[in-house]
Amino acid sequence: MIGVRSRVKAHVSTINALKNTTLLYCCDVDDVILEAHNIWCQKNMGHIPKVEKDFRKILNNKEVDAVFIATPQTLAYSHGYFGDASGQACIPKKALQSQSI
């Protein structure tokens, strides 16, 4: 899970309820948001996934089969691009479109 703010709790709950599925990592750059998310995970899932601030480390981990991208629109494309380039299945919360300025 890349990005743990906003509606991500609903997505985490759904992933956690799936059989043969484990949420290995939660990734965000904001320590305050990560700490609150970890407390929520412990209370609602019974465990805290590993925490990583650099999403590229998650993409390079061979244990990871898919990456759910829940970042702001301005970042979602680059996260999806790097995920695709690394061979990971990327599941975006938002449409992955390049933005021309």
SULTA-V981621 format. One record per residue. N is the residue number from 1. RES is the residue in three letters. PHI is phi in degrees with one decimal (* if undefined). Layout:
# SULTA-V981621
n: {N	N}
res: {RES	RES}
phi: {PHI	PHI}
This chain:
# SULTA-V981621
n: {1	2	3	4	5	6	7	8	9	10	11	12	13	14	15	16	17	18	19	20	21	22	23	24	25	26	27	28	29	30	31	32	33	34	35	36	37	38	39	40	41	42	43	44	45	46	47	48	49	50	51	52	53	54	55	56	57	58	59	60	61	62	63	64	65	66	67	68	69	70	71	72	73	74	75	76	77	78	79	80	81	82	83	84	85	86	87	88	89	90	91	92	93	94	95	96	97	98	99	100	101}
res: {MET	ILE	GLY	VAL	ARG	SER	ARG	VAL	LYS	ALA	HIS	VAL	SER	THR	ILE	ASN	ALA	LEU	LYS	ASN	THR	THR	LEU	LEU	TYR	CYS	CYS	ASP	VAL	ASP	ASP	VAL	ILE	LEU	GLU	ALA	HIS	ASN	ILE	TRP	CYS	GLN	LYS	ASN	MET	GLY	HIS	ILE	PRO	LYS	VAL	GLU	LYS	ASP	PHE	ARG	LYS	ILE	LEU	ASN	ASN	LYS	GLU	VAL	ASP	ALA	VAL	PHE	ILE	ALA	THR	PRO	GLN	THR	LEU	ALA	TYR	SER	HIS	GLY	TYR	PHE	GLY	ASP	ALA	SER	GLY	GLN	ALA	CYS	ILE	PRO	LYS	LYS	ALA	LEU	GLN	SER	GLN	SER	ILE}
phi: {*	-103.8	96.6	-124.6	-102.4	63.5	-84.4	-65.4	-59.8	-65.1	-67.8	-63.0	-61.3	-66.7	-61.4	-64.4	-79.6	-73.4	-71.9	58.7	-130.2	-130.7	-82.9	-83.8	-133.3	-125.7	-129.2	-160.5	-93.1	-98.9	-61.6	-64.5	-65.4	-61.6	-63.2	-63.3	-66.2	-62.9	-63.1	-62.4	-60.3	-60.2	-69.6	-99.7	-112.5	87.3	-156.8	-109.6	-63.0	-59.3	-106.6	-139.9	-95.5	-105.8	-61.7	-65.7	-66.8	-67.1	-64.0	-86.9	-82.3	-70.2	-74.8	-87.4	-94.7	-150.9	-126.7	-97.8	-104.2	-127.6	-108.0	-57.3	-51.7	-66.5	-106.7	-59.7	-62.8	-66.4	-63.4	-65.5	-62.3	-65.8	-63.5	-63.8	-64.4	-85.1	91.1	-82.2	-74.7	-111.2	-115.2	-84.5	-76.5	-117.3	-62.9	-93.0	-131.3	-76.6	-114.4	-93.2	-109.8}
